[in-house]
């Protein structure tokens, strides 16, 4: 079977990475980036804001979260670039981030916003999640930082995750084992990265695994990473800032990054339980997967 064009871009270098080595390299990159993210989570700013869960958050939590996320993302991008450029000896843009495809970013943003809106609708309609407008509670300086700094940080994070999982890893595994196996393996590692995000590891692993496969298919369908990058960016921004989804029984605020994000200024707060969120997340992820399977198959069948 002919490989999709996005996978064939992985053949443009002088050397290809074997599938097993691509997995090991990806794990190593994530480990180094995680250490960088932790190191850049400023203990000075952190002490001024942590431990105070008042409704009025200071701007320090936003700065801490932004710096930590940016440090994590930049190192992933740099290390992935170094491997692709100097080991495989091909252009970094061949991962799927060519500038002439940048116009596909807005479709991913719209898709991400629709998906998170569908998720929050599930929570409100089927699980009676409580909704509170909290925007007026925050100081203007903190609000401005939240609406500018965090989207920029998440944009870098989105680029880093997509070039690693749906770029380098999907291409390397796809050329060695085929698209179905590549999508599953890349998405399993992607889900492992988010294992503790929701405080319910197994359910979140399933949800992010399904979401990961959907984004792999989105990459193949679009022949570009810009759509998934837009989706990834909007998923984080809409979930944490626009809708402020809060899991009241997860205990994840004990993790410093979520401690900061929990008090970053937001528009709404939607409070729900871990089980309700996990169920809704998996349901929405399955819907997205079905849509992407249909679109990808139809695109591949066209002459």
PyMOL commands that set and color helices and strands:
alter all, ss='L'
color gray80, all
select helices_A, chain A and resi 5-11+19-39+43-49+60-87+92-95+99-127+135-137+140-177+179-193+201-222+226-242+252-254+256-262+274-301
alter helices_A, ss='H'
color red, helices_A
select strands_A, chain A and resi 130-133+245-247+268-272
alter strands_A, ss='S'
color yellow, strands_A
deselect
rebuild
show_as cartoon
